[in-house]
Amino acid sequence: MFKNSHEQQAQPHPQEGSSCSWYPPSVVGSTNSSRPATPSSSASNSFNSQTPAEWSHSLSPVSPTEAAGVIALLKDKSVDELRKLLSDKDAYNQFLLSVDQVKIQNNIRDELRNETLQLARNNLDKEPQIMELRNQCRIIRTTELAAAQEKLNELDRQKEETLKFYSPASFMHRVQDAMNVTEEESEIVNRQLLDREIDLGTFVQKYKKLRTSYHRRALIHLAAKTSPIG
């Protein structure tokens, strides 16, 4: 009997407040270090099984200033209040929403959400205007753009013709044609003199003018032919 009673006294007593906690181990651990006995291992197991998996991924390091602000809110709470925060999710949420940092983040979130909704409304309000502009663009493409494209093609054709007309090869060809015409006119004047259709004075005047024009064009043709540009 003595042995049995001794063994019963040696068995450890269960810790107080063994109710399951849904907080992360870091929260429970920090509370245990500053307050009397509160669950640790059971709280860790409860957190892993009861909270969403992504919550652990969203945890981020807390700055010393933020931690000091939270500690200042917790230091005046009793042990029962702290235990209630660990076991009562509604109480925890109420406390969490009273923290200044959380209020600031919630305000920023609400502002961003409202701005996003306003932008979406503005975009929806502009949808009729956007459709009207699309219709106008379609009309421009099928009418005004087609006419402008046709005019541009005509201008391109004229440009090509102008460049071709003033090209060195075209210039030499025109000079050669003019020389041939002058040569033929000279032969005509010469036959008129032989056939006594014109007198000698008229012949000299016409023939001199034609030959002068012919030799001037011949010199131009020769200069263009020997030029590097040609």
C-alpha positions, 0 to 999 in steps of 0.5 A: 500500500505504501508503494502504491500511495508513493507512486500516486504522489509521484505522478505529475498533476495535469496543468491548469487551463488545458483547454485547446488553443487555436493560436500559433506556437509563437503566440502561446510561447510568448505568453507562457514566458510572461504569465503562469502556466498555460498550455504549450504543446497542446496549444501547438497541436490544436493550432496545427489542426484547427487553423487554416494552413495558409495562416502559417504562411502569412505570418511575418516577423514583427518589429520591436516597436509593434511587439512593444505596442501589443505587449503594452495592451496585454500587460495589464490583463489578468490571467483569466483574460489572457486564457480567454484570449487563448481559448475564445476566438471571438474574444481574440478577434475583438482584441485583434481589431482593437490594436492600432496596427491592425486598424491601420491595415484594415483602413488601408485595405478598405481604402484600396478596395473602395478605390478598386471598386470606384475604378471598376465603376468608372470603367463600366461607365465608360464602356458606351463611350469606348464602343462608340470610339470603336465604331468610329475607328471602324468607319474610319478604316473602311472609308477615310483610311481607304481614301487616304491610302489610295491617295498615298498610292497615287503620290507614290506612283507620281514620285516614282515617275518623277524619279525615273524621269530625272534619272541619269539614264532617262536624261541621256535618252531624252538628250539623244532623242533631241539630237536625232530630231535636230539631225533630221531637221538639218537634213530637211533644211538641206534638201529644201536648199537643194530643191531650191525651196529656200534661198541661201540666206534662209538656209544658212540661218536655219541650218546654223541654228539647228547645228548649234543646237545639235552640237550643244546637246551632243556635248551635254550627252557626252558629259553625262555619259562620261560623268561618274553619276551616269 
